[in-house]
Amino acid sequence: MLITRLATAAVGIPLVAGAIWIGDLLLPAVVALAAFVAVVEIAHARDAARTPLALLSAGLAATLPFAAFAGLDWLLGGIVLAILVLSAAFVIVTRDPALDIDSWLWGLASALYFGALAAHFILLREAPNGRDWLFFAVLTVWTTDTGAYFLGRAIGRHKLAPAISPGKTIEGALGGLATGLIAVFVLDWAFDLGLAAGHLIALGLTVPIVTQAGDLAESAIKRALAVKDSSGLIPGHGGVADRLDSLLFAAPAVYYYLDFIIYR
């Protein structure tokens, strides 16, 4: 499994890095595709992937990264539009609301969860020095995940959240926090971000914590759906939703830290 994971990463990482480096409309297109697939994966886990509400939800999720490319106001408008359209579709398509309210709620939640959160990749990329900051966020997440995975397997003894994710341990979480904190200092130097010590410590604690919170949130969704992975689309890594989990929380955290604290 480890060899499969590494082989997949060797292919996937350059593709992700290329999309971040080039930016422009390529990045929203890649993120939109990922959001669309993630929503379909969740719908498939509910045996509802081909229903009108599920497909509409996936389509609306895919529009939000493009809305973010046009600006934060457009993203907010896109979120409101998604809520209105899905609500209207629910009323028009559903004959018995009592039987289909779950489909509407899952569709609405997954569109906003994957679409709106993933749209922050675009907001972050379009921020001042955004390419470096997006690399900073993604690499910190990957370092945190890697540290948590290997240290958890090596020395993990105490369960972190057994009801949600039995494999995660407190030792692994602390290892991820430590490696994420180190990554923030290293990446600040590598990208010449020039962050003050206080910002480095704040981001070095915040990003690893929200990274692991995103992982647990995805685990909770899969636990509710009684599936191990969102799909088997990515060998050794599960589905697209599984790969987005930590990033979906980290990108907004970094973006709003920049917006409200560093750039104010």
C-alpha positions, 0 to 999 in steps of 0.5 A: 500500500505504501508503494502504491501511495508513493507511486500515485503521489509521484504522478499527482504532486507534479500535476497539482504543483503545475496547476498552482504554478500556472494559475490563471483559469487552469487552477479553477478548472482543476479545482472545479473538477475535483469539487464535482468529483468529490460531490459525486463520490459522496452521492455515490456512497449514498446510492444517489449519484445519478439523481437530479439533485446530486448531479445539480449539486455537483455542478453547482459545486464546480461553479464556485471555484470559477466564481472565486476567480472573479472575486470574493463577492462573486463567490458569496453570490455563487453560494447564495445562488447554489442554495436558491437553485438547490432549494427550488430544484428540491421543491420542483423535482421532489414529489414527497418531501418527507422521503427526499429531505435527506437528498436535499440536505446532503446535496446542499451540504456537499455542494457548499462543503466541497465547492465553497471551501475548495474555492478558497484555493483560488482566493488564496492563489489570487491574493498578493504573493498568492502562488507562494502562499498556496504552495505554503498551505498545500506543503504544510498540509502534506507535511502535517499529514505525512508526519501524523501518518508515519509517527502514528504508525511508529509510536501511536498507542492512544486513540484520538477519536476512535468513534470517528477514525479508529486508526488515528492516535494522539501520538500521531496528531502530536507528530503531525503538529510538530512536523507542520510547525517545522514545515511553516518555519522551513517554508517561510525561509524557502519562499522568503515570506518574511513572517515575524516570529509571532505569525510563524508560531500562530500559523505553525499551530493553526494550520496543522490543527485545522489540517487534522480537523479537516481529516476528522471531518471527512472521516465523520462523513464517511462514518455516517455513510458507512464507507472506508473511502469516498471511492477507489479513484486514486490508487492507495489514497481512496477518492478525491474527497479523501485527498481534499479533506485536510486541504479544505480546512487549511486553505480558508485558514491561511487565506483569512489569516492573511486577509484579517491579520497580515494584510490589514 
